[in-house]
């Protein structure tokens, strides 16, 4: 498969993860566990509003991913956000995670995909041009 095609597919998949988590899981509240996590970590008074704001932020991240604007900064931001978010959840609310502490493995795999998409595949594309 051509490098550009791999890069485009992975970019689309990464954006899809952010959209699904932001829109469906948080804004539309199809996965109430997300609001429970926010309530436990940040407090219950504004957990719905905060969950919606987090969901909107995730949709903005998807738009940023698809825009291909400052892709390295975007990848670093994604890695930092996913890493810190999952570390907090691992420590503070492992009982609310879909796969418990195993969630950290999936977060790590997502971080690897983001890293390789930007710092390997995108670099290869840049070298070809």
Backbone torsions as a table, in degrees:
resi	resn	phi	psi	omega
1	UNK	NA	141.5	-179.6
2	UNK	-67.2	148.7	-177.7
3	UNK	-59.6	-44.2	-179.9
4	UNK	-60.2	-37.9	-179.0
5	UNK	-68.3	-42.4	177.0
6	UNK	-59.4	-47.0	-179.5
7	UNK	-60.2	-45.2	-179.8
8	UNK	-64.7	-42.4	179.3
9	UNK	-63.1	-47.1	179.9
10	UNK	-64.4	-39.3	178.0
11	UNK	-61.1	-44.7	178.2
12	UNK	-62.8	-42.3	179.7
13	UNK	-64.0	-41.3	178.5
14	UNK	-62.3	-46.7	178.7
15	UNK	-61.6	-38.7	179.5
16	UNK	-62.3	-40.3	178.0
17	UNK	-59.3	-44.9	-179.9
18	UNK	-66.0	-41.4	-179.6
19	UNK	-66.0	-46.6	-179.4
20	UNK	-60.2	-47.9	-179.4
21	UNK	-66.3	-40.5	-178.3
22	UNK	-73.1	-53.1	-174.7
23	UNK	-76.6	-58.2	-172.5
24	UNK	-75.8	-46.8	-175.4
25	UNK	-75.2	-38.9	-172.5
26	UNK	-103.8	-56.7	-175.6
27	UNK	-67.5	-49.6	179.7
28	UNK	-81.1	-6.6	175.4
29	UNK	57.7	35.9	178.3
30	UNK	-74.8	-13.9	175.5
31	UNK	-127.5	86.2	-175.2
32	UNK	-58.5	-20.2	178.7
33	UNK	-56.1	-32.2	179.8
34	UNK	-63.6	-42.3	177.5
35	UNK	-68.1	-35.0	176.9
36	UNK	-63.8	-38.3	177.6
37	UNK	-63.8	-46.5	178.8
38	UNK	-60.8	-44.0	-179.2
39	UNK	-62.0	-41.5	-178.0
40	UNK	-69.8	-37.6	-176.6
41	UNK	-83.7	-44.2	-173.1
42	UNK	-106.6	-6.1	-178.9
43	UNK	104.9	151.2	-173.1
44	UNK	-84.4	-17.2	-174.2
45	UNK	-58.8	-42.0	-176.3
46	UNK	-121.8	24.8	-173.4
47	UNK	-62.2	-36.2	179.9
48	UNK	-67.2	-47.0	179.6
49	UNK	-62.7	-45.4	179.7
50	UNK	-63.5	-38.2	178.7
51	UNK	-64.2	-41.2	177.4
52	UNK	-64.4	-42.9	178.6
53	UNK	-63.4	-39.3	176.1
54	UNK	-64.1	-43.2	178.0
55	UNK	-60.3	-43.1	177.4
56	UNK	-63.0	-39.4	177.3
57	UNK	-62.2	-38.3	178.9
58	UNK	-68.0	-37.0	176.0
59	UNK	-66.0	-40.0	175.5
60	UNK	-61.9	-36.6	176.8
61	UNK	-63.2	-42.0	178.2
62	UNK	-61.3	-42.4	178.3
63	UNK	-63.1	-42.1	178.3
64	UNK	-61.4	-44.0	178.3
65	UNK	-57.8	-48.0	-176.8
66	UNK	-71.6	-25.2	-179.6
67	UNK	-72.0	-21.7	-177.2
68	UNK	59.6	27.3	176.7
69	UNK	-88.1	123.6	179.5
70	UNK	47.3	63.0	-173.0
71	UNK	-63.1	-34.9	178.7
72	UNK	-66.7	-45.4	177.1
73	UNK	-61.1	-40.3	178.7
74	UNK	-61.3	-46.3	179.9
75	UNK	-62.4	-43.1	178.7
76	UNK	-63.2	-41.3	177.9
77	UNK	-62.6	-45.6	179.5
78	UNK	-60.9	-46.8	-178.6
79	UNK	-61.2	-44.0	-179.8
80	UNK	-64.5	-46.0	-178.3
81	UNK	-64.7	-49.2	-178.4
82	UNK	-65.1	-41.6	179.6
83	UNK	-63.6	-47.6	-178.2
84	UNK	-70.3	-40.7	179.6
85	UNK	-60.9	-45.7	-177.7
86	UNK	-73.0	-29.5	174.4
87	UNK	-65.0	-45.6	177.2
88	UNK	-59.8	-47.1	-179.5
89	UNK	-64.6	-39.2	179.2
90	UNK	-59.4	-41.5	-176.9
91	UNK	-81.0	-45.3	-169.4
92	UNK	-92.4	-33.6	-174.0
93	UNK	-140.3	48.1	-177.4
94	UNK	-61.2	-26.1	-179.9
95	UNK	-69.5	-20.1	-179.7
96	UNK	-94.4	-6.9	-178.7
97	UNK	-78.5	144.7	-176.6
98	UNK	-54.3	-46.5	179.3
99	UNK	-111.7	25.3	179.8
100	UNK	59.5	-139.7	-178.4
101	UNK	-68.3	-16.0	177.0
102	UNK	-67.5	-17.9	175.9
103	UNK	-53.3	-33.5	-178.5
104	UNK	-62.6	-29.9	176.6
105	UNK	-65.5	-44.4	179.8
106	UNK	-67.3	-37.1	176.0
107	UNK	-63.2	-42.6	178.7
108	UNK	-62.5	-41.8	178.1
109	UNK	-63.6	-40.0	177.3
110	UNK	-63.8	-42.9	177.5
111	UNK	-59.4	-41.9	177.7
112	UNK	-62.2	-41.8	178.5
113	UNK	-62.0	-46.6	178.8
114	UNK	-60.6	-46.0	-179.1
115	UNK	-60.2	-52.4	-177.0
116	UNK	-66.9	-34.6	179.0
117	UNK	-62.6	-42.3	-177.6
118	UNK	-85.3	-48.9	-169.6
119	UNK	-93.4	-4.1	174.1
120	UNK	-117.4	-63.8	-175.9
121	UNK	-65.6	-46.9	-179.1
122	UNK	-65.2	-34.4	176.6
123	UNK	-65.4	-40.9	177.2
124	UNK	-60.5	-42.4	179.2
125	UNK	-62.3	-44.4	-179.7
126	UNK	-62.2	-35.8	179.4
127	UNK	-69.6	-28.6	-179.8
128	UNK	-74.9	-25.3	-175.9
129	UNK	-93.5	NA	NA
